[in-house]
Amino acid sequence: MRALLTGGGTAGHINPALAIAAKIKQENPHAEILFVGAKGRMETRLVPEAGYPLETVNVQGFQRKLSIKNIGRNFAAAYHAVTAGSDCAQILRRFAPDVAIGTGGYVSGPILRKAAKMGIPVLVHESNAFPGVTVRVLAKYADAVLISEKEARKYLPADAKVIVTGNPLRREFQNYDRETARKELGLDDRPMVLSFGGSLGAGRINSAMTEVLIRSAKTGQLQHIHATGRAGYIDMIGKLRENGLSEENRSIRVLDYINDMARCMASADLVISRCGAMTLSELPASGRPSILIPSPNVAENHQYHNAMALVNKGAAVCIEEKNLTADSLWREIMRITSAPELMRKMGENARRSAILDADDRIYAVIEQTLRNRESKSK
């Protein structure tokens, strides 16, 4: 099998593509895989680090907000969209893939449209509950659109072939034992609250959590692990020290980045976080209740849609950033952690919505798509 994968700009697009590539290699060790990404974006680092060859094309996204600067950017985006078609055609002819698979991000657009026109089977995977513009446009070219949440179906063309597969996840999110995780982290029997704002952090969450940690230290009812993101660590540590909290306080651990998220999530009784695509899948896989604070600074407010997918299942509560204060967050934390039955029920609702075999489902679609194309060509 020769598989071309494309998707980039953010980890939410790149990580599913890497997981799909890993599954293909697991099932077919002799498979040849090529990634196509955008010049200068995150995929140019993450894909080679994972051991896969990468070719790049010069593309950029269109800006939706009208301004003098954005008009200029959109002219450049239109120019690159035209020139990228030729580059994509050359890549496709050189590599001659059996299937082309996209996971979103504007780089997916030109390469998958060109693949479809050249008669190459095309699959598109959407990791969010609200499909992005690129995926919605590509749906009419694709042999199938693979979605993480059934709620995403209503936003796609009625005639698109849509299959619910979930998001492929690292196995440790499914298999980490809660008691083992808590023992390894040195936690006691008090409820543990895990909070973070993504790899880069989130200033509003850090600000609210600073006040929450100060209050929590006075009551002693909870344990915390909070990740600030690398930019916010020094500032938050300084504010906690000013209020008498030191790094020796084992009930409150503040990190710049969490390297063992699966273990921390397995040990948590409540998770507070943004709600990017992978968090949308990690929480159900771990069976954890959550307070979700969608980022308002993302395309088409898709994190809000991700949050509501879990809220509507009774697995989470949502506090929009415009309503986020230390008081509102503290009230929700205390309401949930002081009610063990509520925490248990929310966790069960989260687990019930988990899709734990996403990589198997996705690979099955790849194989079926190739069989269908093969039978049509006979």
N, C-alpha and C positions, 0 to 999 in steps of 0.2 A: 504494500500500500504506500502511495505517495500522498501525503496530506499537507496542504498549505493552511496555516493558521494565521489569523490577523485579528488585531484588537489592541487598543492601547490608549495612552494618555493618562490613565489612572490604574491603580492596582485592582480596582473592581472590574476592569476589563481584561487586564493582563493575567491575573491569577487564575481565572477560569480557563483561559486559553492554555496556560501552562499545565493545569490539571488534566485537561482533555488530551494534551500531547503526552503526558505521562501515562494515561490510561491506554492510549494507542500503542505506546512502546511496550507496556506491560502485556497487552494481548497479542501484539505483533512485533516482536523484538527486531525484526528486519525492516520495519517500516521506515521510510525516509520522511523527515519532517522539515519544513521550512516555515519560518515566521516572516511576516511582512509587517513592518511598523512605520511610524512617522519619524522623520529625522529630528533628533534633539529631544525626544520624549522619553518617559520613564522606561519604556520597553527596550530602549537601546542599552540599558544597564541590566534589567532583570532577565531578559531572555538569554543573552550570552552567559550570565551567571548560572542559569539553569542548564546550560550545556547544549543549546539549540542554535543552529545557524539563523542569522537574521539579515534580511535585506530591507532597505528603507526607501520610502518615497517622500517627496516634498509636498506635504499637504497641510492644511490648517483649517480649523473650524470657522464657520460663519458666526458673526456676532449678532445677537438678536436685538440688543439695545442700540437705538440710533444715536450716533454722535459723529462729529467730524472725523475723529480718530477711527471709529469703527467702520465708517464708510470706506476709508482707505484700506483697513484690514480686510473688508469684504471684497474689495477689488482684487487684493492679493490672493484671497482664498479662492475666488473665481478663476483667476489665472492658473493657480496651482491645480485646481480641480481638472482643468482642461489638459495641462501638461502631464499630470499624474497618469492619465489614461494610457498614454504611450509607454511610460515606464512600467505600468502594471502589466500591459500586454507582453512586454519583453520578459518580465519575470515569469509570467505564466507559460510562455512558450519555452523558456529555458528549463523550468522545473517540471512542467507537464504533470500537474497533480491529478490524482484520481478524484479528489474531493477538496473543496475549499470551505473552511469553517471560520466564521467571524464571531467575535464576542463583544462587538460594540466599539464605540469611539469612531471619530470621523475617518480614521485611516481605513476602516473596514469598507467604507462606501465604494471608492473607485476600484479596488482590487476585486471585490465580490461582484460588482456590476459587470466588470470586464470578464470575469470567470463565467458568469451566467451566459453572456453573449457568445462566449467561445464554446458553450456546451458542456462546461465542467459542472458537476453537481455542487450545489451551494447549500450550506446549512448555516443558520444564524442562531446564536444563543444569547438570550437576554437575562441578565442576573438580577435586575431590579423588578419591583412590582409594577412600575410604570415604564414601559419601553421608551428608550430614547429615540430621537428623530432618525438617526442612522438606521436603527433596527426597523422602525416603522416603514421607512422608504424601501429597505432591502427585502421586506416581507414578500413583495410581489415578484421578486426575482428568485426567491429561495425555494428549494425543494421542501424544506420544513423550517419552521421557527420553533426553537426549543426555549421554553420559559421556565423560570424558577417558581413562579406563583400563578395559580389559576386566575387570580384577579387581573393579571396582565392581558388575558385573552381579549377582553372587551375593548382594549385600545388598539388592537391590530385589525387589519383588513378582514372582512368577513370571509373572503375566499382564500385566505392564507391557511396552509396546513400547519396547525399549531399543536405541539406536544408538550405536556408538562413533564419536565425532567428534574427540576430542582437545580441547585448549584453544586458542583463538585467540591468536596471538602476534604481537608486532611483527616485521616482516620482517627487521630487522637481526640478530636472533638466528640466522637461517638463513644470512645472506649475508655476515657480516663475515669477512674473510680473516685467518687467524691471523698470518701474517707481517706484514701491514699493521698489524694491531692492536699487535703487539709493537714494531714500529718506532715507531709513533706514541706509545707509552707509554715508549719509551727503555729497553726490556728487552734483556738480553743472552741468551746461549744456556743459562744455567742454568734448571732447572725453576722455574716461577713458581706459587706457591700463592695463590689468591684465597680470602679468608674473610670472612664477614659473618653477621649474625644477624637480618636483616630491617631494615626502615626505622627501627624504634625501637631496634634493637640487642638484644643478649642478654647479660646480666651474666655468666652462667656461661661463655659462649663467649669473651667479652672477657678474663675472668680466666685461662682456660686458654691463650688465644692470647698473652697478655702473656708468660707463661713460655716459650711456644714461640718467640716472636720473640727473646727474650733468648738462648736456646740457639742459634737459627739464626744470629744475628749472630756468635756465636763460631766456628761451623763455616764460614760463608761458602758453603755448598753451594746455598742456595736464594735466591730472590727472593720477596717477599711484597707483596701489597696487601690490607690489612685495613680493613674498615669497622666502626666501633664503634657506630654509631647516635649520634644527637645527644646523648643523655644520658650516654654513657660516654666521650666523647672526651677531655675534660680530665683525668679520672682516669687513663686509660690512658697518655696522653702523659706525665703526671707520673711514673708508675711506670717507664716506659721511660727517661726522662731520669735518674732515680735510678740506673739500671743502665748509664749511659754511652751510651745510644742517643739520637741527636739527629735532628731532621728532615732534616738534610743527608745522612743515610744513604740513598742511592738504592736500596739493596737491600730496604729495609723502609719501605713507605709506609703510614701510618696516616691514614685519612680519617674524617670523621664520617658521610659519606653518599656513596654512589657514584651519580653522575649519568649515567654512561655504562656501565651494566652489560653491555650487549651487547659492547662493545669489550673490557672487562676479562675477561669470560667467554671470549671468543674467544682471548685471549692466554694464558689460564691452562692449566697442565698438570694441576692438581688444584684442585677447589673444595671448600671446607668451609662448610657452611651449615645453617640450618634447612631444613625441607622443606614449605613451604606449597605451595598448588596451583600457582602460576605457576612456582616453582622446579622443580617436578616436570616441567614442560614445557620450561622454558628449558634445563635441563641436557641432555636428549636432543637438542633442536634444535641446541645448540652442540657436541654430541658430546664432553662432558667427563666424566671420572671424578670421583667425589665421595666425601667423608666427610660423612654426614648426621647431624645431631644434632637429633632431633625435639623440639619444644617440648612439655613435659608439661602446659602450661597452656592447652590448646585443647579444644574440644568433642569428646568421644568419642575423644580421643587420635588424631585423624585424621592428624596429621603422621607418626605412627609407621607407619600404613598406607601413606601416601605414600612414605615411605622404603623400606619393604619391597617396594613395587612395583618399585623400581629395584634393590634388593639382590638380589631373586629373579631378575633378568635379568643379574646379574653386572656391573652398571654402577656399583655403589656399595657402601660399607660403612656400617653404622649403629652409632653409639655413643649409647646412651640417656643422657640427661642425668644420671641417677643413677650412671652408670658413668664420667662424663666427668671426667678429670683431665688436667693438663698432660702427665703421663707417658704415659697411654693415647693421647692425641692425637698426641704426638710420635712414639710408636712406629708408629702407623698412617701418619703423614706420611712417615716415613723408609722404611717398608716399601714404600710405593707409589712414591714418587718415585725410589727407588734401583733400581727395576725397570722400565725403559722398555717392555719387552714387556707387562708387566702393565698399565701406564698405557694403552698403545695398545689392548689388548684391552678394558679397561673402557670406554674412549671409544667403541670400535666398538659394544659392546653397548648403550651409551646411545643412540648415533645410530640403531641398528637399531630402537629402540622409539619413535623420534620420529614424531609425526604432524604433517607440515608444511603440510597443506592443510585445517586444521580450519575456518577461516572459510568455505572453499568448501563443505565437507561440511555445515556448519550452515545455510548459505543454501539449499543444495539441499533440506534437510529442510523448511525454512520454505516454500519454493515447492511442494513435494510435498504438504505438509499443507494448504495453501490450495487446491490443485487437487482433493485428495480431498474437502474440504468442499464445494467448488463442485459437484462431480459428484454428491454425495449430495443437494444441494438441488434438483437439476433433476428 
